[in-house]
Amino acid sequence: MTGRLIAALLAALLTLLLCAPALAEDVQENTQVKHYLLLGEDGYADDITDDARTDTIVIVSLDEKYNRVIMTSVLRDSKINNPRGNPTKANLLYKYHGFDGVIGCMERELGIDIEGAVLVNFENVKPVIDALGGVDIEISESEYIAIKRILLGQDPNMPEGPGMVHMTGRIALAYMRTRAVGQGGDFGRTERQRKVVSQLFDKCRDLSLPELIGVYNQISAGLKMDLSAMDILGALASGYSLMTGGADFVEFRIPQDGTYSYGSLDGSSVLDVRWSTNRTRFHELLNQAQ
């Protein structure tokens, strides 16, 4: 019996070794994608404050191989080990560990290299949305009520009710900020953010490169980054090439459905993320055309 068991194990091992090269050849690693980290302070202050929480965490992947831009939202309450190996919430990484800390942790958990990070105060995004002509999004009754509550009903462009509505920058920002409707929490909020960004992405397709740089200049005063001016210009040029080349806009979220559970940390609710599973699914997206 023991001899048969050993023989079976050896046969299984041999099969794996013989099949491994074939499996590796089926999916080639995508080396034509660059990742950037976008962090957003979701407060109402006009200026960036270094000790603020980054409630918006987005990995922007410029993929030249499959001609697409991938926007991956990392939910703010995701539990992750900080650079010291201690568990914390994802939205606290920048506050306590700066750009290097949050970049290093995302690289570690997702197995990617991040070119650099940009921190933005979302108050400075409003004029960009207005400059691009606003966005048109269908909203539910609960989303309409939430927007009205955030703006205290005091906005000349306030939608008259649910349905397809045109949003100025101020309205769109209120729409993106609410967490109390739809799926609820950060799941619904990040979905709303991606809807707005998707429309802005399409609007930018019609801009010339100088116009795109002009849009960047509009918000540059409200940005903090660890990228050089040449790095920024390179990213803008790459993004512009993708947009004008008909690139697809792809949305992704971490954690994926079924890869997390609810837990608590220091008395606060967190998402216990199975990072290894999310890493695998993220690389499946990166390395295959969808």
Sequence and secondary structure as in RCSB ss.txt:
>XXXX:A:sequence
MTGRLIAALLAALLTLLLCAPALAEDVQENTQVKHYLLLGEDGYADDITDDARTDTIVIVSLDEKYNRVIMTSVL
RDSKINNPRGNPTKANLLYKYHGFDGVIGCMERELGIDIEGAVLVNFENVKPVIDALGGVDIEISESEYIAIKRI
LLGQDPNMPEGPGMVHMTGRIALAYMRTRAVGQGGDFGRTERQRKVVSQLFDKCRDLSLPELIGVYNQISAGLKM
DLSAMDILGALASGYSLMTGGADFVEFRIPQDGTYSYGSLDGSSVLDVRWSTNRTRFHELLNQAQ
>XXXX:A:secstr
 HHHHHHHHHHHHHHHHHHHHHHHHHS    SEEEEEEEEE SS SS  TTS EEEEEEEEEETTTTEEEEEEE 
TTBEEE TTS EEEGGGHHHHHHHHHHHHHHHHHHT  EEEEEEEEGGGGHHHHHHTT EEEEE HHHHHHHHHH
TTT  TT  SSSEEEEE HHHHHHHHH  SSTT HHHHHHHHHHHHHHHHHHHHTTS HHHHHHHHHHHGGGEEE
SS HHHHHHHHHHHHHHHHTT EEEEEEES TTSEEEEEETTEEEEEE HHHHHHHHHHHHTS  
